[in-house]
């Protein structure tokens, strides 16, 4: 695996932070997300809903980039 490319770019005009990743950066990020677990202070249902939303957004991007097939 090559050195991952992960960069954040602030867009102050629309109040959003954009992330740019290559395939290696995507794979590193998804490994991190897959290992995330709620702490005792977290509501597990809310935590997992947020985790699923983030995973889904990145998976959709990976499919569009051709990094992953629809099944994984």
PQR file of N, CA, C, O and H, with PARSE charges and radii, in Angstrom:
ATOM      1  N   UNK A   1       0.837  -1.163   0.000 -0.4000 1.5000
ATOM      2  CA  UNK A   1       0.000   0.000   0.000 -0.0000 2.0000
ATOM      3  C   UNK A   1       0.894   1.242   0.000  0.5500 1.7000
ATOM      4  O   UNK A   1       1.872   1.314   0.744 -0.5500 1.4000
ATOM      5  N   UNK A   2       0.550   2.205  -0.833 -0.4000 1.5000
ATOM      6  CA  UNK A   2       1.320   3.447  -0.883 -0.0000 2.0000
ATOM      7  C   UNK A   2       0.979   4.323   0.326  0.5500 1.7000
ATOM      8  O   UNK A   2       0.030   4.054   1.062 -0.5500 1.4000
ATOM      9  H   UNK A   2      -0.245   2.147  -1.438  0.4000 1.0000
ATOM     10  N   UNK A   3       1.767   5.359   0.507 -0.4000 1.5000
ATOM     11  CA  UNK A   3       1.509   6.304   1.599 -0.0000 2.0000
ATOM     12  C   UNK A   3       0.133   6.939   1.367  0.5500 1.7000
ATOM     13  O   UNK A   3      -0.117   7.480   0.290 -0.5500 1.4000
ATOM     14  H   UNK A   3       2.538   5.577  -0.091  0.4000 1.0000
ATOM     15  N   UNK A   4      -0.754   6.882   2.353 -0.4000 1.5000
ATOM     16  CA  UNK A   4      -2.108   7.421   2.166 -0.0000 2.0000
ATOM     17  C   UNK A   4      -2.102   8.935   1.995  0.5500 1.7000
ATOM     18  O   UNK A   4      -1.322   9.647   2.628 -0.5500 1.4000
ATOM     19  H   UNK A   4      -0.551   6.442   3.228  0.4000 1.0000
ATOM     20  N   UNK A   5      -2.988   9.408   1.125 -0.4000 1.5000
ATOM     21  CA  UNK A   5      -3.181  10.834   0.934 -0.0000 2.0000
ATOM     22  C   UNK A   5      -4.485  11.200   1.625  0.5500 1.7000
ATOM     23  O   UNK A   5      -5.555  10.735   1.231 -0.5500 1.4000
ATOM     24  H   UNK A   5      -3.621   8.830   0.611  0.4000 1.0000
ATOM     25  N   UNK A   6      -4.397  12.023   2.641 -0.4000 1.5000
ATOM     26  CA  UNK A   6      -5.561  12.514   3.365 -0.0000 2.0000
ATOM     27  C   UNK A   6      -5.338  14.009   3.590  0.5500 1.7000
ATOM     28  O   UNK A   6      -4.346  14.412   4.198 -0.5500 1.4000
ATOM     29  H   UNK A   6      -3.528  12.401   2.961  0.4000 1.0000
ATOM     30  N   UNK A   7      -6.260  14.817   3.100 -0.4000 1.5000
ATOM     31  CA  UNK A   7      -6.114  16.262   3.234 -0.0000 2.0000
ATOM     32  C   UNK A   7      -7.480  16.869   3.525  0.5500 1.7000
ATOM     33  O   UNK A   7      -8.481  16.459   2.937 -0.5500 1.4000
ATOM     34  H   UNK A   7      -7.065  14.489   2.606  0.4000 1.0000
ATOM     35  N   UNK A   8      -7.525  17.830   4.417 -0.4000 1.5000
ATOM     36  CA  UNK A   8      -8.763  18.563   4.674 -0.0000 2.0000
ATOM     37  C   UNK A   8      -8.633  19.964   4.087  0.5500 1.7000
ATOM     38  O   UNK A   8      -7.581  20.597   4.172 -0.5500 1.4000
ATOM     39  H   UNK A   8      -6.711  18.163   4.894  0.4000 1.0000
ATOM     40  N   UNK A   9      -9.726  20.430   3.492 -0.4000 1.5000
ATOM     41  CA  UNK A   9      -9.735  21.732   2.834 -0.0000 2.0000
ATOM     42  C   UNK A   9     -10.939  22.514   3.357  0.5500 1.7000
ATOM     43  O   UNK A   9     -12.082  22.136   3.098 -0.5500 1.4000
ATOM     44  H   UNK A   9     -10.580  19.915   3.423  0.4000 1.0000
ATOM     45  N   UNK A  10     -10.690  23.600   4.091 -0.4000 1.5000
ATOM     46  CA  UNK A  10     -11.820  24.394   4.581 -0.0000 2.0000
ATOM     47  C   UNK A  10     -12.414  25.253   3.467  0.5500 1.7000
ATOM     48  O   UNK A  10     -11.693  25.843   2.662 -0.5500 1.4000
ATOM     49  H   UNK A  10      -9.762  23.906   4.302  0.4000 1.0000
ATOM     50  N   UNK A  11     -13.725  25.308   3.442 -0.4000 1.5000
ATOM     51  CA  UNK A  11     -14.449  26.161   2.502 -0.0000 2.0000
ATOM     52  C   UNK A  11     -15.301  27.110   3.336  0.5500 1.7000
ATOM     53  O   UNK A  11     -16.461  26.831   3.636 -0.5500 1.4000
ATOM     54  H   UNK A  11     -14.310  24.828   4.096  0.4000 1.0000
ATOM     55  N   UNK A  12     -14.702  28.229   3.698 -0.4000 1.5000
ATOM     56  CA  UNK A  12     -15.378  29.167   4.597 -0.0000 2.0000
ATOM     57  C   UNK A  12     -16.637  29.757   3.983  0.5500 1.7000
ATOM     58  O   UNK A  12     -17.565  30.113   4.710 -0.5500 1.4000
ATOM     59  H   UNK A  12     -13.760  28.456   3.454  0.4000 1.0000
ATOM     60  N   UNK A  13     -16.690  29.867   2.664 -0.4000 1.5000
ATOM     61  CA  UNK A  13     -17.855  30.486   2.032 -0.0000 2.0000
ATOM     62  C   UNK A  13     -19.128  29.659   2.208  0.5500 1.7000
ATOM     63  O   UNK A  13     -20.224  30.219   2.210 -0.5500 1.4000
ATOM     64  H   UNK A  13     -15.937  29.577   2.073  0.4000 1.0000
ATOM     65  N   UNK A  14     -19.006  28.349   2.355 -0.4000 1.5000
ATOM     66  CA  UNK A  14     -20.202  27.532   2.579 -0.0000 2.0000
ATOM     67  C   UNK A  14     -20.191  26.844   3.944  0.5500 1.7000
ATOM     68  O   UNK A  14     -21.073  26.037   4.238 -0.5500 1.4000
ATOM     69  H   UNK A  14     -18.116  27.894   2.354  0.4000 1.0000
ATOM     70  N   UNK A  15     -19.199  27.159   4.779 -0.4000 1.5000
ATOM     71  CA  UNK A  15     -19.140  26.624   6.131 -0.0000 2.0000
ATOM     72  C   UNK A  15     -18.900  25.126   6.198  0.5500 1.7000
ATOM     73  O   UNK A  15     -19.310  24.468   7.154 -0.5500 1.4000
ATOM     74  H   UNK A  15     -18.482  27.815   4.541  0.4000 1.0000
ATOM     75  N   UNK A  16     -18.233  24.584   5.177 -0.4000 1.5000
ATOM     76  CA  UNK A  16     -18.000  23.145   5.135 -0.0000 2.0000
ATOM     77  C   UNK A  16     -16.513  22.833   5.096  0.5500 1.7000
ATOM     78  O   UNK A  16     -15.699  23.634   4.636 -0.5500 1.4000
ATOM     79  H   UNK A  16     -17.900  25.119   4.400  0.4000 1.0000
ATOM     80  N   UNK A  17     -16.184  21.649   5.589 -0.4000 1.5000
ATOM     81  CA  UNK A  17     -14.819  21.143   5.538 -0.0000 2.0000
ATOM     82  C   UNK A  17     -14.825  19.952   4.588  0.5500 1.7000
ATOM     83  O   UNK A  17     -15.546  18.980   4.813 -0.5500 1.4000
ATOM     84  H   UNK A  17     -16.845  20.999   5.962  0.4000 1.0000
ATOM     85  N   UNK A  18     -14.036  20.025   3.544 -0.4000 1.5000
ATOM     86  CA  UNK A  18     -13.980  18.965   2.539 -0.0000 2.0000
ATOM     87  C   UNK A  18     -12.737  18.117   2.784  0.5500 1.7000
ATOM     88  O   UNK A  18     -11.680  18.631   3.152 -0.5500 1.4000
ATOM     89  H   UNK A  18     -13.451  20.815   3.361  0.4000 1.0000
ATOM     90  N   UNK A  19     -12.879  16.816   2.577 -0.4000 1.5000
ATOM     91  CA  UNK A  19     -11.746  15.903   2.711 -0.0000 2.0000
ATOM     92  C   UNK A  19     -11.421  15.294   1.357  0.5500 1.7000
ATOM     93  O   UNK A  19     -12.315  14.914   0.600 -0.5500 1.4000
ATOM     94  H   UNK A  19     -13.737  16.398   2.278  0.4000 1.0000
ATOM     95  N   UNK A  20     -10.129  15.206   1.065 -0.4000 1.5000
ATOM     96  CA  UNK A  20      -9.637  14.596  -0.162 -0.0000 2.0000
ATOM     97  C   UNK A  20      -8.782  13.415   0.249  0.5500 1.7000
ATOM     98  O   UNK A  20      -7.832  13.562   1.018 -0.5500 1.4000
ATOM     99  H   UNK A  20      -9.404  15.515   1.680  0.4000 1.0000
ATOM    100  N   UNK A  21      -9.126  12.228  -0.270 -0.4000 1.5000
ATOM    101  CA  UNK A  21      -8.361  11.027   0.043 -0.0000 2.0000
ATOM    102  C   UNK A  21      -8.115  10.239  -1.236  0.5500 1.7000
ATOM    103  O   UNK A  21      -8.894  10.311  -2.186 -0.5500 1.4000
ATOM    104  H   UNK A  21      -9.898  12.108  -0.894  0.4000 1.0000
ATOM    105  N   UNK A  22      -7.028   9.493  -1.244 -0.4000 1.5000
ATOM    106  CA  UNK A  22      -6.821   8.528  -2.310 -0.0000 2.0000
ATOM    107  C   UNK A  22      -7.298   7.173  -1.785  0.5500 1.7000
ATOM    108  O   UNK A  22      -7.820   7.088  -0.673 -0.5500 1.4000
ATOM    109  H   UNK A  22      -6.395   9.435  -0.472  0.4000 1.0000
ATOM    110  N   UNK A  23      -7.123   6.121  -2.575 -0.4000 1.5000
ATOM    111  CA  UNK A  23      -7.617   4.821  -2.155 -0.0000 2.0000
ATOM    112  C   UNK A  23      -6.963   4.356  -0.863  0.5500 1.7000
ATOM    113  O   UNK A  23      -7.640   3.798   0.000 -0.5500 1.4000
ATOM    114  H   UNK A  23      -6.699   6.191  -3.479  0.4000 1.0000
ATOM    115  N   UNK A  24      -5.671   4.571  -0.714 -0.4000 1.5000
ATOM    116  CA  UNK A  24      -4.979   4.166   0.518 -0.0000 2.0000
ATOM    117  C   UNK A  24      -5.506   4.949   1.721  0.5500 1.7000
ATOM    118  O   UNK A  24      -5.664   4.381   2.802 -0.5500 1.4000
ATOM    119  H   UNK A  24      -5.120   5.024  -1.415  0.4000 1.0000
ATOM    120  N   UNK A  25      -5.777   6.235   1.549 -0.4000 1.5000
ATOM    121  CA  UNK A  25      -6.344   7.045   2.621 -0.0000 2.0000
ATOM    122  C   UNK A  25      -7.746   6.588   2.990  0.5500 1.7000
ATOM    123  O   UNK A  25      -8.108   6.556   4.166 -0.5500 1.4000
ATOM    124  H   UNK A  25      -5.649   6.696   0.671  0.4000 1.0000
ATOM    125  N   UNK A  26      -8.535   6.235   1.976 -0.4000 1.5000
ATOM    126  CA  UNK A  26      -9.877   5.711   2.213 -0.0000 2.0000
ATOM    127  C   UNK A  26      -9.806   4.418   3.031  0.5500 1.7000
ATOM    128  O   UNK A  26     -10.541   4.253   4.005 -0.5500 1.4000
ATOM    129  H   UNK A  26      -8.241   6.261   1.021  0.4000 1.0000
ATOM    130  N   UNK A  27      -8.918   3.506   2.631 -0.4000 1.5000
ATOM    131  CA  UNK A  27      -8.809   2.224   3.330 -0.0000 2.0000
ATOM    132  C   UNK A  27      -8.372   2.417   4.783  0.5500 1.7000
ATOM    133  O   UNK A  27      -8.867   1.724   5.673 -0.5500 1.4000
ATOM    134  H   UNK A  27      -8.321   3.640   1.840  0.4000 1.0000
ATOM    135  N   UNK A  28      -7.455   3.347   5.031 -0.4000 1.5000
ATOM    136  CA  UNK A  28      -7.011   3.630   6.393 -0.0000 2.0000
ATOM    137  C   UNK A  28      -8.163   4.197   7.217  0.5500 1.7000
ATOM    138  O   UNK A  28      -8.381   3.787   8.357 -0.5500 1.4000
ATOM    139  H   UNK A  28      -7.053   3.910   4.309  0.4000 1.0000
ATOM    140  N   UNK A  29      -8.892   5.132   6.639 -0.4000 1.5000
ATOM    141  CA  UNK A  29     -10.013   5.749   7.347 -0.0000 2.0000
ATOM    142  C   UNK A  29     -11.081   4.713   7.668  0.5500 1.7000
ATOM    143  O   UNK A  29     -11.617   4.715   8.777 -0.5500 1.4000
ATOM    144  H   UNK A  29      -8.716   5.465   5.712  0.4000 1.0000
ATOM    145  N   UNK A  30     -11.404   3.830   6.732 -0.4000 1.5000
ATOM    146  CA  UNK A  30     -12.438   2.831   6.962 -0.0000 2.0000
ATOM    147  C   UNK A  30     -12.012   1.816   8.024  0.5500 1.7000
ATOM    148  O   UNK A  30     -12.853   1.332   8.781 -0.5500 1.4000
ATOM    149  H   UNK A  30     -10.969   3.828   5.832  0.4000 1.0000
ATOM    150  N   UNK A  31     -10.727   1.489   8.093 -0.4000 1.5000
ATOM    151  CA  UNK A  31     -10.245   0.603   9.175 -0.0000 2.0000
ATOM    152  C   UNK A  31     -10.474   1.272  10.527  0.5500 1.7000
ATOM    153  O   UNK A  31     -10.887   0.624  11.488 -0.5500 1.4000
ATOM    154  H   UNK A  31     -10.044   1.882   7.478  0.4000 1.0000
ATOM    155  N   UNK A  32     -10.204   2.557  10.589 -0.4000 1.5000
ATOM    156  CA  UNK A  32     -10.419   3.303  11.822 -0.0000 2.0000
ATOM    157  C   UNK A  32     -11.902   3.324  12.195  0.5500 1.7000
ATOM    158  O   UNK A  32     -12.257   3.066  13.346 -0.5500 1.4000
ATOM    159  H   UNK A  32      -9.868   3.083   9.807  0.4000 1.0000
ATOM    160  N   UNK A  33     -12.757   3.628  11.239 -0.4000 1.5000
ATOM    161  CA  UNK A  33     -14.202   3.678  11.504 -0.0000 2.0000
ATOM    162  C   UNK A  33     -14.722   2.313  11.942  0.5500 1.7000
ATOM    163  O   UNK A  33     -15.539   2.226  12.860 -0.5500 1.4000
ATOM    164  H   UNK A  33     -12.469   3.838  10.305  0.4000 1.0000
ATOM    165  N   UNK A  34     -14.255   1.244  11.292 -0.4000 1.5000
ATOM    166  CA  UNK A  34     -14.758  -0.090  11.628 -0.0000 2.0000
ATOM    167  C   UNK A  34     -14.405  -0.498  13.058  0.5500 1.7000
ATOM    168  O   UNK A  34     -15.087  -1.344  13.636 -0.5500 1.4000
ATOM    169  H   UNK A  34     -13.592   1.314  10.547  0.4000 1.0000
ATOM    170  N   UNK A  35     -13.366   0.077  13.633 -0.4000 1.5000
ATOM    171  CA  UNK A  35     -12.942  -0.258  14.995 -0.0000 2.0000
ATOM    172  C   UNK A  35     -13.543   0.658  16.057  0.5500 1.7000
ATOM    173  O   UNK A  35     -13.369   0.417  17.252 -0.5500 1.4000
ATOM    174  H   UNK A  35     -12.812   0.764  13.163  0.4000 1.0000
ATOM    175  N   UNK A  36     -14.239   1.696  15.636 -0.4000 1.5000
ATOM    176  CA  UNK A  36     -14.810   2.655  16.582 -0.0000 2.0000
ATOM    177  C   UNK A  36     -15.961   2.011  17.359  0.5500 1.7000
ATOM    178  O   UNK A  36     -16.824   1.351  16.782 -0.5500 1.4000
ATOM    179  H   UNK A  36     -14.380   1.892  14.666  0.4000 1.0000
ATOM    180  N   UNK A  37     -15.956   2.214  18.665 -0.4000 1.5000
ATOM    181  CA  UNK A  37     -17.016   1.705  19.538 -0.0000 2.0000
ATOM    182  C   UNK A  37     -17.456   2.830  20.465  0.5500 1.7000
ATOM    183  O   UNK A  37     -16.659   3.705  20.806 -0.5500 1.4000
ATOM    184  H   UNK A  37     -15.254   2.751  19.134  0.4000 1.0000
ATOM    185  N   UNK A  38     -18.721   2.810  20.874 -0.4000 1.5000
ATOM    186  CA  UNK A  38     -19.189   3.869  21.771 -0.0000 2.0000
ATOM    187  C   UNK A  38     -18.547   3.764  23.154  0.5500 1.7000
ATOM    188  O   UNK A  38     -18.264   2.668  23.639 -0.5500 1.4000
ATOM    189  H   UNK A  38     -19.368   2.099  20.598  0.4000 1.0000
ATOM    190  N   UNK A  39     -18.326   4.901  23.769 -0.4000 1.5000
ATOM    191  CA  UNK A  39     -17.842   4.924  25.150 -0.0000 2.0000
ATOM    192  C   UNK A  39     -19.037   4.777  26.087  0.5500 1.7000
ATOM    193  O   UNK A  39     -20.186   4.765  25.645 -0.5500 1.4000
ATOM    194  H   UNK A  39     -18.556   5.791  23.375  0.4000 1.0000
ATOM    195  N   UNK A  40     -18.761   4.667  27.359 -0.4000 1.5000
ATOM    196  CA  UNK A  40     -19.845   4.545  28.346 -0.0000 2.0000
ATOM    197  C   UNK A  40     -20.753   5.772  28.341  0.5500 1.7000
ATOM    198  O   UNK A  40     -21.938   5.669  28.657 -0.5500 1.4000
ATOM    199  H   UNK A  40     -17.828   4.677  27.718  0.4000 1.0000
ATOM    200  N   UNK A  41     -20.201   6.933  27.981 -0.4000 1.5000
ATOM    201  CA  UNK A  41     -20.984   8.171  27.973 -0.0000 2.0000
ATOM    202  C   UNK A  41     -21.853   8.316  26.718  0.5500 1.7000
ATOM    203  O   UNK A  41     -22.749   9.159  26.684 -0.5500 1.4000
ATOM    204  H   UNK A  41     -19.238   7.017  27.724  0.4000 1.0000
ATOM    205  N   UNK A  42     -21.594   7.500  25.688 -0.4000 1.5000
ATOM    206  CA  UNK A  42     -22.344   7.587  24.434 -0.0000 2.0000
ATOM    207  C   UNK A  42     -23.632   6.780  24.494  0.5500 1.7000
ATOM    208  O   UNK A  42     -23.713   5.757  25.175 -0.5500 1.4000
ATOM    209  H   UNK A  42     -20.866   6.815  25.716  0.4000 1.0000
ATOM    210  N   UNK A  43     -24.618   7.252  23.782 -0.4000 1.5000
ATOM    211  CA  UNK A  43     -25.816   6.460  23.534 -0.0000 2.0000
ATOM    212  C   UNK A  43     -25.465   5.513  22.389  0.5500 1.7000
ATOM    213  O   UNK A  43     -25.211   5.980  21.279 -0.5500 1.4000
ATOM    214  H   UNK A  43     -24.552   8.083  23.229  0.4000 1.0000
ATOM    215  N   UNK A  44     -25.441   4.189  22.623 -0.4000 1.5000
ATOM    216  CA  UNK A  44     -25.009   3.254  21.581 -0.0000 2.0000
ATOM    217  C   UNK A  44     -25.805   3.354  20.278  0.5500 1.7000
ATOM    218  O   UNK A  44     -25.232   3.237  19.195 -0.5500 1.4000
ATOM    219  H   UNK A  44     -25.647   3.811  23.526  0.4000 1.0000
ATOM    220  N   UNK A  45     -27.107   3.567  20.375 -0.4000 1.5000
ATOM    221  CA  UNK A  45     -27.928   3.661  19.158 -0.0000 2.0000
ATOM    222  C   UNK A  45     -27.551   4.898  18.337  0.5500 1.7000
ATOM    223  O   UNK A  45     -27.417   4.821  17.116 -0.5500 1.4000
ATOM    224  H   UNK A  45     -27.572   3.662  21.255  0.4000 1.0000
ATOM    225  N   UNK A  46     -27.382   6.032  19.011 -0.4000 1.5000
ATOM    226  CA  UNK A  46     -26.986   7.249  18.307 -0.0000 2.0000
ATOM    227  C   UNK A  46     -25.588   7.119  17.720  0.5500 1.7000
ATOM    228  O   UNK A  46     -25.339   7.521  16.583 -0.5500 1.4000
ATOM    229  H   UNK A  46     -27.491   6.095  20.004  0.4000 1.0000
ATOM    230  N   UNK A  47     -24.680   6.555  18.508 -0.4000 1.5000
ATOM    231  CA  UNK A  47     -23.305   6.373  18.040 -0.0000 2.0000
ATOM    232  C   UNK A  47     -23.283   5.523  16.778  0.5500 1.7000
ATOM    233  O   UNK A  47     -22.638   5.883  15.794 -0.5500 1.4000
ATOM    234  H   UNK A  47     -24.882   6.229  19.432  0.4000 1.0000
ATOM    235  N   UNK A  48     -23.991   4.391  16.805 -0.4000 1.5000
ATOM    236  CA  UNK A  48     -23.992   3.499  15.647 -0.0000 2.0000
ATOM    237  C   UNK A  48     -24.689   4.113  14.444  0.5500 1.7000
ATOM    238  O   UNK A  48     -24.301   3.838  13.308 -0.5500 1.4000
ATOM    239  H   UNK A  48     -24.516   4.098  17.605  0.4000 1.0000
ATOM    240  N   UNK A  49     -25.706   4.936  14.663 -0.4000 1.5000
ATOM    241  CA  UNK A  49     -26.377   5.620  13.555 -0.0000 2.0000
ATOM    242  C   UNK A  49     -25.410   6.589  12.868  0.5500 1.7000
ATOM    243  O   UNK A  49     -25.365   6.665  11.640 -0.5500 1.4000
ATOM    244  H   UNK A  49     -26.020   5.160  15.586  0.4000 1.0000
ATOM    245  N   UNK A  50     -24.647   7.320  13.663 -0.4000 1.5000
ATOM    246  CA  UNK A  50     -23.658   8.253  13.107 -0.0000 2.0000
ATOM    247  C   UNK A  50     -22.561   7.487  12.385  0.5500 1.7000
ATOM    248  O   UNK A  50     -22.155   7.868  11.287 -0.5500 1.4000
ATOM    249  H   UNK A  50     -24.684   7.258  14.661  0.4000 1.0000
ATOM    250  N   UNK A  51     -22.081   6.415  12.991 -0.4000 1.5000
ATOM    251  CA  UNK A  51     -21.039   5.588  12.373 -0.0000 2.0000
ATOM    252  C   UNK A  51     -21.523   5.023  11.036  0.5500 1.7000
ATOM    253  O   UNK A  51     -20.772   5.018  10.060 -0.5500 1.4000
ATOM    254  H   UNK A  51     -22.410   6.105  13.883  0.4000 1.0000
ATOM    255  N   UNK A  52     -22.768   4.549  10.984 -0.4000 1.5000
ATOM    256  CA  UNK A  52     -23.324   4.021   9.736 -0.0000 2.0000
ATOM    257  C   UNK A  52     -23.435   5.099   8.669  0.5500 1.7000
ATOM    258  O   UNK A  52     -23.186   4.842   7.491 -0.5500 1.4000
ATOM    259  H   UNK A  52     -23.377   4.554  11.777  0.4000 1.0000
ATOM    260  N   UNK A  53     -23.806   6.300   9.080 -0.4000 1.5000
ATOM    261  CA  UNK A  53     -23.933   7.403   8.107 -0.0000 2.0000
ATOM    262  C   UNK A  53     -22.574   7.765   7.511  0.5500 1.7000
ATOM    263  O   UNK A  53     -22.458   7.965   6.302 -0.5500 1.4000
ATOM    264  H   UNK A  53     -24.008   6.508  10.037  0.4000 1.0000
ATOM    265  N   UNK A  54     -21.550   7.850   8.356 -0.4000 1.5000
ATOM    266  CA  UNK A  54     -20.202   8.170   7.878 -0.0000 2.0000
ATOM    267  C   UNK A  54     -19.669   7.051   6.991  0.5500 1.7000
ATOM    268  O   UNK A  54     -19.118   7.315   5.923 -0.5500 1.4000
ATOM    269  H   UNK A  54     -21.644   7.688   9.339  0.4000 1.0000
ATOM    270  N   UNK A  55     -19.829   5.809   7.424 -0.4000 1.5000
ATOM    271  CA  UNK A  55     -19.379   4.667   6.620 -0.0000 2.0000
ATOM    272  C   UNK A  55     -20.077   4.639   5.271  0.5500 1.7000
ATOM    273  O   UNK A  55     -19.444   4.407   4.241 -0.5500 1.4000
ATOM    274  H   UNK A  55     -20.277   5.594   8.292  0.4000 1.0000
ATOM    275  N   UNK A  56     -21.371   4.874   5.280 -0.4000 1.5000
ATOM    276  CA  UNK A  56     -22.138   4.867   4.038 -0.0000 2.0000
ATOM    277  C   UNK A  56     -21.698   5.948   3.070  0.5500 1.7000
ATOM    278  O   UNK A  56     -21.605   5.708   1.866 -0.5500 1.4000
ATOM    279  H   UNK A  56     -21.885   5.063   6.116  0.4000 1.0000
ATOM    280  N   UNK A  57     -21.429   7.129   3.584 -0.4000 1.5000
ATOM    281  CA  UNK A  57     -20.979   8.224   2.717 -0.0000 2.0000
ATOM    282  C   UNK A  57     -19.634   7.898   2.076  0.5500 1.7000
ATOM    283  O   UNK A  57     -19.435   8.130   0.884 -0.5500 1.4000
ATOM    284  H   UNK A  57     -21.504   7.324   4.561  0.4000 1.0000
ATOM    285  N   UNK A  58     -18.715   7.361   2.869 -0.4000 1.5000
ATOM    286  CA  UNK A  58     -17.406   7.020   2.319 -0.0000 2.0000
ATOM    287  C   UNK A  58     -17.475   5.808   1.394  0.5500 1.7000
ATOM    288  O   UNK A  58     -16.755   5.756   0.397 -0.5500 1.4000
ATOM    289  H   UNK A  58     -18.877   7.173   3.838  0.4000 1.0000
ATOM    290  N   UNK A  59     -18.328   4.836   1.707 -0.4000 1.5000
ATOM    291  CA  UNK A  59     -18.489   3.682   0.827 -0.0000 2.0000
ATOM    292  C   UNK A  59     -19.065   4.108  -0.519  0.5500 1.7000
ATOM    293  O   UNK A  59     -18.619   3.631  -1.563 -0.5500 1.4000
ATOM    294  H   UNK A  59     -18.913   4.879   2.517  0.4000 1.0000
ATOM    295  N   UNK A  60     -20.039   4.992  -0.502 -0.4000 1.5000
ATOM    296  CA  UNK A  60     -20.608   5.498  -1.746 -0.0000 2.0000
ATOM    297  C   UNK A  60     -19.533   6.173  -2.587  0.5500 1.7000
ATOM    298  O   UNK A  60     -19.450   5.945  -3.793 -0.5500 1.4000
ATOM    299  H   UNK A  60     -20.400   5.379   0.346  0.4000 1.0000
ATOM    300  N   UNK A  61     -18.715   6.999  -1.955 -0.4000 1.5000
ATOM    301  CA  UNK A  61     -17.615   7.645  -2.668 -0.0000 2.0000
ATOM    302  C   UNK A  61     -16.639   6.641  -3.240  0.5500 1.7000
ATOM    303  O   UNK A  61     -16.175   6.803  -4.369 -0.5500 1.4000
ATOM    304  H   UNK A  61     -18.782   7.184  -0.974  0.4000 1.0000
ATOM    305  N   UNK A  62     -16.320   5.604  -2.480 -0.4000 1.5000
ATOM    306  CA  UNK A  62     -15.382   4.577  -2.948 -0.0000 2.0000
ATOM    307  C   UNK A  62     -15.954   3.816  -4.137  0.5500 1.7000
ATOM    308  O   UNK A  62     -15.223   3.489  -5.072 -0.5500 1.4000
ATOM    309  H   UNK A  62     -16.697   5.472  -1.564  0.4000 1.0000
ATOM    310  N   UNK A  63     -17.244   3.534  -4.112 -0.4000 1.5000
ATOM    311  CA  UNK A  63     -17.878   2.855  -5.247 -0.0000 2.0000
ATOM    312  C   UNK A  63     -17.821   3.749  -6.478  0.5500 1.7000
ATOM    313  O   UNK A  63     -17.498   3.286  -7.572 -0.5500 1.4000
ATOM    314  H   UNK A  63     -17.838   3.800  -3.352  0.4000 1.0000
ATOM    315  N   UNK A  64     -18.132   5.021  -6.302 -0.4000 1.5000
ATOM    316  CA  UNK A  64     -18.087   5.958  -7.428 -0.0000 2.0000
ATOM    317  C   UNK A  64     -16.679   6.099  -8.003  0.5500 1.7000
ATOM    318  O   UNK A  64     -16.508   6.318  -9.202 -0.5500 1.4000
ATOM    319  H   UNK A  64     -18.394   5.397  -5.413  0.4000 1.0000
ATOM    320  N   UNK A  65     -15.672   5.971  -7.135 -0.4000 1.5000
ATOM    321  CA  UNK A  65     -14.273   6.059  -7.593 -0.0000 2.0000
ATOM    322  C   UNK A  65     -13.775   4.745  -8.174  0.5500 1.7000
ATOM    323  O   UNK A  65     -12.697   4.702  -8.767 -0.5500 1.4000
ATOM    324  H   UNK A  65     -15.811   5.793  -6.161  0.4000 1.0000
ATOM    325  N   UNK A  66     -14.549   3.666  -8.012 -0.4000 1.5000
ATOM    326  CA  UNK A  66     -14.126   2.367  -8.516 -0.0000 2.0000
ATOM    327  C   UNK A  66     -13.182   1.629  -7.576  0.5500 1.7000
ATOM    328  O   UNK A  66     -12.528   0.670  -7.985 -0.5500 1.4000
ATOM    329  H   UNK A  66     -15.425   3.701  -7.531  0.4000 1.0000
ATOM    330  N   UNK A  67     -13.104   2.065  -6.326 -0.4000 1.5000
ATOM    331  CA  UNK A  67     -12.214   1.433  -5.354 -0.0000 2.0000
ATOM    332  C   UNK A  67     -12.827   0.197  -4.748  0.5500 1.7000
ATOM    333  O   UNK A  67     -12.106  -0.675  -4.263 -0.5500 1.4000
ATOM    334  H   UNK A  67     -13.636   2.845  -5.994  0.4000 1.0000
ATOM    335  N   UNK A  68     -14.160   0.100  -4.764 -0.4000 1.5000
ATOM    336  CA  UNK A  68     -14.854  -1.053  -4.179 -0.0000 2.0000
ATOM    337  C   UNK A  68     -16.045  -1.380  -5.044  0.5500 1.7000
ATOM    338  O   UNK A  68     -16.669  -0.498  -5.634 -0.5500 1.4000
ATOM    339  H   UNK A  68     -14.746   0.809  -5.158  0.4000 1.0000
ATOM    340  N   UNK A  69     -16.354  -2.664  -5.112 -0.4000 1.5000
ATOM    341  CA  UNK A  69     -17.581  -3.087  -5.782 -0.0000 2.0000
ATOM    342  C   UNK A  69     -18.760  -2.851  -4.872  0.5500 1.7000
ATOM    343  O   UNK A  69     -18.579  -2.519  -3.701 -0.5500 1.4000
ATOM    344  H   UNK A  69     -15.847  -3.380  -4.633  0.4000 1.0000
ATOM    345  N   UNK A  70     -19.936  -3.011  -5.372 -0.4000 1.5000
ATOM    346  CA  UNK A  70     -21.131  -2.768  -4.578 -0.0000 2.0000
ATOM    347  C   UNK A  70     -21.249  -3.703  -3.386  0.5500 1.7000
ATOM    348  O   UNK A  70     -21.964  -3.394  -2.432 -0.5500 1.4000
ATOM    349  H   UNK A  70     -20.083  -3.280  -6.324  0.4000 1.0000
ATOM    350  N   UNK A  71     -20.563  -4.838  -3.421 -0.4000 1.5000
ATOM    351  CA  UNK A  71     -20.642  -5.784  -2.305 -0.0000 2.0000
ATOM    352  C   UNK A  71     -19.370  -5.814  -1.474  0.5500 1.7000
ATOM    353  O   UNK A  71     -19.264  -6.641  -0.569 -0.5500 1.4000
ATOM    354  H   UNK A  71     -19.983  -5.089  -4.196  0.4000 1.0000
ATOM    355  N   UNK A  72     -18.424  -4.965  -1.737 -0.4000 1.5000
ATOM    356  CA  UNK A  72     -17.338  -4.943  -0.813 -0.0000 2.0000
ATOM    357  C   UNK A  72     -15.978  -5.041  -1.295  0.5500 1.7000
ATOM    358  O   UNK A  72     -15.038  -5.022  -0.501 -0.5500 1.4000
ATOM    359  H   UNK A  72     -18.510  -4.293  -2.472  0.4000 1.0000
TER
END
